[in-house]
Amino acid sequence: MDQEGFIQVTGGKVWYQKFDKNGKGAPLVVLHGGPGSSCFSLKGLKELSNDRPVILYDQLGCGRSDRPKDNSLWRLERFVEEVAQVRAALNLNEVHILGHSWGTTLAAAYALNKPVGIKSIIFSSPCLSAPLWEQDQKRNLKELPFEVQETIKRCEENGTTDSEEFDAAIEVFSKHFVNRMETKPEWLEKKPPEYRNSEIYHIMWGPSEFTVLGNLKEFDCTPQLKDITCPTLYTCGRFDEATPETTEYFSRLTPNSKFHIFEKSAHMAYIEEPEEYIHVMGAFLSIIDYK
């Protein structure tokens, strides 16, 4: 039986959905990207609920969750605390965790606190080192037309990342490294713009993907990846912002891990190759639950 509602967490209430077709597998908690986005684009993951409950929620300040004005809430430690509060409220004693993009930052930070009951972690298009992410985006930029590179560089230097020319340049970057579909699904185009909270993104990351100026600037958990010992799956798209080289590097640092590339995708394989994405995730989770 599906359900939705609100959960009290530090700073306000978060909105969640639980999809449940009475599958016997351990529940899957999905941590969306951003910071400051929502779980809207990930709703296709409810297809995994044939085998297990699937829980999606909008992190505080995002999507349909409360929008408190206290900027001190926008820090990694509080979002880690939020994951624990969601688990407790829904009585999730054993869980699989799937994080996407910033959601992998959150998943790793949460797992490294050594909570009990994590059966596996999926790092989908991972960002586990802000310095490495920044380095990769600068390398990705060099694959774009020179004028696009120059526009992004100039706007960053001049503090005009809120300009139309910067938006146009980012659109070119996105078509290469975020979502390569010529025609995006109609439902995705209808995503309400208010579901994104740019203020959280600016505080935690900065004004753009390419230079980290926010409070995540020093985040780098690569030295601790050896301590994540549960079964782990790393995935990315062949053309992902989260580059195959760096994603595979993270996987090599993690003892009990597997690595998969979605060959036709950039950063949104769950939309670009939805059937393949669900198949890969479902197979990984089922092996753990039913072995």
C-alpha positions as CSV (number, residue, x, y, z in Angstrom):
1,M,0.0,0.0,0.0
2,D,1.3,3.4,-1.0
3,Q,1.4,6.3,1.5
4,E,2.6,9.8,1.9
5,G,2.9,12.4,4.6
6,F,5.3,14.5,6.7
7,I,8.0,13.7,9.1
8,Q,9.3,16.0,11.8
9,V,13.0,16.6,11.5
10,T,15.4,19.1,12.9
11,G,14.2,22.5,11.6
12,G,10.8,21.5,10.2
13,K,8.9,18.7,8.4
14,V,9.9,16.8,5.3
15,W,7.4,15.3,2.8
16,Y,7.8,11.6,1.9
17,Q,6.2,9.0,-0.3
18,K,6.4,5.3,0.4
19,F,5.6,2.8,-2.4
20,D,4.9,-0.7,-1.2
21,K,3.5,-3.7,-3.0
22,N,4.3,-6.1,-0.2
23,G,7.6,-7.3,-1.6
24,K,9.8,-9.2,0.8
25,G,13.0,-7.2,0.2
26,A,14.4,-4.7,2.7
27,P,13.2,-1.1,2.1
28,L,15.1,1.2,-0.2
29,V,15.6,4.9,0.9
30,V,16.3,7.3,-1.9
31,L,18.4,10.4,-1.3
32,H,18.0,13.0,-4.1
33,G,20.5,15.3,-5.6
34,G,21.2,19.0,-5.2
35,P,21.8,20.2,-2.7
36,G,18.5,22.0,-2.9
37,S,16.7,19.8,-5.5
38,S,13.8,17.4,-4.8
39,C,12.9,13.7,-5.4
40,F,10.5,14.7,-8.2
41,S,12.7,13.5,-11.1
42,L,13.5,10.2,-9.3
43,K,9.9,9.1,-9.0
44,G,10.5,6.4,-11.6
45,L,12.3,4.4,-8.9
46,K,8.9,3.4,-7.5
47,E,9.2,0.6,-10.1
48,L,11.5,-1.1,-7.6
49,S,8.6,-1.4,-5.2
50,N,7.5,-4.7,-6.7
51,D,10.3,-6.3,-4.6
52,R,10.6,-4.0,-1.6
53,P,9.2,-0.8,-0.1
54,V,10.7,2.3,-1.8
55,I,10.8,5.6,0.2
56,L,11.4,8.9,-1.5
57,Y,11.5,12.2,0.4
58,D,12.2,15.9,-0.2
59,Q,15.0,17.0,2.0
60,L,14.2,20.0,4.3
61,G,14.0,23.2,2.3
62,C,13.3,21.3,-0.9
63,G,10.3,20.3,-3.0
64,R,7.2,19.8,-0.9
65,S,9.0,20.0,2.5
66,D,9.0,22.9,4.8
67,R,11.1,26.0,3.8
68,P,12.6,27.3,7.1
69,K,14.5,30.6,6.8
70,D,17.3,29.6,9.2
71,N,20.4,29.3,7.0
72,S,22.4,27.5,9.7
73,L,20.3,24.4,8.8
74,W,22.0,24.0,5.4
75,R,25.0,21.9,6.4
76,L,25.9,18.3,5.8
77,E,25.7,17.3,9.5
78,R,22.0,18.3,9.8
79,F,21.1,16.5,6.6
80,V,22.8,13.3,8.0
81,E,20.7,13.7,11.1
82,E,17.6,14.1,8.9
83,V,18.3,10.7,7.3
84,A,18.4,9.0,10.7
85,Q,15.1,10.8,11.7
86,V,13.3,9.6,8.5
87,R,14.5,6.1,9.2
88,A,13.3,6.2,12.8
89,A,9.9,7.7,12.0
90,L,9.2,5.0,9.4
91,N,10.6,2.2,11.6
92,L,13.2,1.2,8.9
93,N,15.4,-1.2,10.9
94,E,17.1,-2.6,7.8
95,V,17.6,-0.5,4.7
96,H,19.2,-0.2,1.4
97,I,20.3,3.4,0.5
98,L,20.4,4.8,-3.0
99,G,21.9,8.3,-3.3
100,H,22.2,10.2,-6.5
101,S,24.7,13.0,-7.1
102,W,24.7,15.2,-3.8
103,G,22.6,12.3,-2.4
104,T,25.8,10.2,-2.6
105,T,27.6,12.8,-0.5
106,L,24.9,12.5,2.1
107,A,24.7,8.7,1.9
108,A,28.5,8.4,2.4
109,A,28.5,10.8,5.3
110,Y,25.6,9.0,6.9
111,A,27.1,5.5,6.4
112,L,30.5,6.6,7.8
113,N,28.7,7.3,11.1
114,K,28.3,3.5,11.3
115,P,24.5,3.3,11.8
116,V,23.1,-0.2,12.2
117,G,21.0,-1.9,9.6
118,I,22.5,-0.7,6.3
119,K,22.3,-3.7,4.0
120,S,23.8,-1.9,0.9
121,I,24.5,1.4,-0.6
122,I,24.1,2.5,-4.2
123,F,26.2,5.5,-5.2
124,S,24.5,6.8,-8.4
125,S,26.6,9.4,-10.2
126,P,28.7,10.0,-7.1
127,C,30.1,13.2,-5.7
128,L,32.4,11.9,-2.9
129,S,35.1,14.6,-3.2
130,A,34.3,18.2,-3.9
131,P,37.9,18.9,-5.1
132,L,37.7,15.9,-7.5
133,W,34.2,17.0,-8.7
134,E,35.5,20.5,-9.4
135,Q,38.6,19.1,-11.2
136,D,36.4,16.8,-13.4
137,Q,34.0,19.7,-14.4
138,K,36.9,21.8,-15.5
139,R,38.1,18.9,-17.6
140,N,34.6,18.4,-19.0
141,L,34.3,22.1,-19.9
142,K,37.3,21.7,-22.2
143,E,35.1,19.4,-24.4
144,L,32.7,22.3,-25.1
145,P,32.9,25.0,-27.8
146,F,35.5,27.6,-26.9
147,E,32.9,30.4,-26.6
148,V,30.9,28.4,-24.1
149,Q,34.1,27.9,-22.0
150,E,34.9,31.6,-22.1
151,T,31.3,32.6,-21.2
152,I,31.3,30.4,-18.1
153,K,34.8,31.5,-17.1
154,R,33.9,35.2,-17.6
155,C,30.6,35.0,-15.7
156,E,32.3,33.2,-12.7
157,E,35.0,35.8,-12.6
158,N,32.6,38.7,-12.8
159,G,30.0,37.3,-10.4
160,T,27.3,37.2,-13.2
161,T,26.3,33.5,-12.9
162,D,22.7,34.7,-12.6
163,S,22.8,36.1,-16.2
164,E,21.0,34.9,-19.3
165,E,24.3,34.3,-21.1
166,F,25.5,32.0,-18.2
167,D,22.2,30.1,-18.3
168,A,22.6,29.6,-22.1
169,A,26.2,28.3,-21.6
170,I,25.0,26.0,-18.8
171,E,22.3,24.6,-21.1
172,V,25.0,23.5,-23.5
173,F,27.0,21.9,-20.7
174,S,23.8,20.1,-19.5
175,K,23.1,18.7,-22.9
176,H,26.6,17.1,-22.9
177,F,27.0,16.0,-19.3
178,V,23.6,16.1,-17.5
179,N,20.8,14.8,-19.8
180,R,21.5,14.0,-23.4
181,M,18.0,13.3,-24.4
182,E,16.8,15.2,-27.5
183,T,13.2,15.2,-26.2
184,K,12.8,15.0,-22.4
185,P,9.8,13.2,-20.9
186,E,6.7,15.4,-20.7
187,W,6.3,14.7,-17.0
188,L,9.8,16.0,-16.3
189,E,9.1,19.2,-18.2
190,K,6.2,19.8,-15.9
191,K,8.4,19.9,-12.8
192,P,7.3,22.9,-10.7
193,P,10.2,25.4,-10.6
194,E,9.7,26.1,-6.9
195,Y,10.8,22.5,-6.2
196,R,14.4,23.7,-6.5
197,N,15.9,25.8,-3.7
198,S,18.8,27.7,-5.2
199,E,19.6,29.3,-1.8
200,I,20.6,25.9,-0.3
201,Y,22.7,25.1,-3.4
202,H,24.5,28.5,-3.1
203,I,25.2,28.1,0.6
204,M,26.5,24.5,0.4
205,W,28.0,24.4,-3.1
206,G,28.3,27.8,-4.6
207,P,27.0,29.8,-7.6
208,S,28.0,27.1,-10.2
209,E,29.1,23.5,-10.7
210,F,32.6,24.5,-11.6
211,T,34.0,26.2,-8.6
212,V,33.0,25.0,-5.1
213,L,32.7,28.0,-2.7
214,G,30.1,26.7,-0.3
215,N,30.4,24.8,3.0
216,L,31.1,21.5,1.1
217,K,34.3,22.9,-0.4
218,E,36.5,20.7,1.7
219,F,34.3,17.6,1.6
220,D,36.4,14.6,0.6
221,C,35.6,11.1,2.0
222,T,37.9,9.1,-0.3
223,P,40.2,8.2,2.6
224,Q,37.2,6.7,4.5
225,L,35.8,4.7,1.6
226,K,37.7,1.7,2.8
227,D,35.5,1.7,5.9
228,I,32.3,1.2,3.9
229,T,32.1,-2.6,4.1
230,C,28.5,-3.4,3.1
231,P,27.8,-4.4,-0.5
232,T,28.1,-1.2,-2.6
233,L,27.3,-0.4,-6.2
234,Y,28.8,2.5,-8.0
235,T,27.1,3.7,-11.3
236,C,27.5,6.6,-13.7
237,G,26.7,7.4,-17.3
238,R,29.4,7.2,-20.0
239,F,29.1,11.0,-20.4
240,D,28.4,11.9,-16.8
241,E,29.5,14.9,-14.8
242,A,30.5,12.2,-12.3
243,T,33.1,10.8,-14.7
244,P,33.6,7.1,-15.2
245,E,37.3,7.5,-14.3
246,T,36.5,9.0,-10.9
247,T,33.5,6.8,-10.2
248,E,35.6,3.7,-10.9
249,Y,38.4,5.2,-8.6
250,F,35.9,5.4,-5.8
251,S,34.8,1.9,-6.4
252,R,38.3,0.6,-6.2
253,L,38.7,2.3,-2.8
254,T,35.6,0.5,-1.4
255,P,36.1,-3.1,-0.4
256,N,32.9,-4.8,-1.3
257,S,31.9,-2.9,-4.4
258,K,30.8,-3.2,-8.0
259,F,30.9,-0.7,-10.8
260,H,28.5,-0.2,-13.7
261,I,28.4,2.4,-16.6
262,F,25.2,3.3,-18.4
263,E,26.6,3.6,-21.9
264,K,23.9,5.9,-23.4
265,S,23.6,8.3,-20.4
266,A,25.0,11.4,-18.8
267,H,24.1,12.3,-15.2
268,M,20.5,11.2,-15.3
269,A,20.6,7.6,-16.3
270,Y,17.4,6.9,-14.4
271,I,15.6,9.1,-17.0
272,E,17.9,8.6,-20.0
273,E,17.9,4.8,-19.7
274,P,15.1,4.1,-17.2
275,E,14.5,0.4,-18.0
276,E,18.2,-0.4,-17.8
277,Y,18.6,1.6,-14.7
278,I,15.7,-0.2,-12.9
279,H,17.1,-3.5,-14.1
280,V,20.6,-2.9,-12.8
281,M,19.4,-1.5,-9.4
282,G,16.8,-4.2,-8.9
283,A,19.3,-7.0,-9.7
284,F,21.9,-5.7,-7.3
285,L,19.4,-5.3,-4.5
286,S,17.7,-8.7,-5.0
287,I,21.1,-10.5,-4.9
288,I,21.7,-9.1,-1.5
289,D,18.2,-9.7,-0.1
290,Y,17.6,-13.2,-1.6
291,K,21.1,-14.8,-1.7
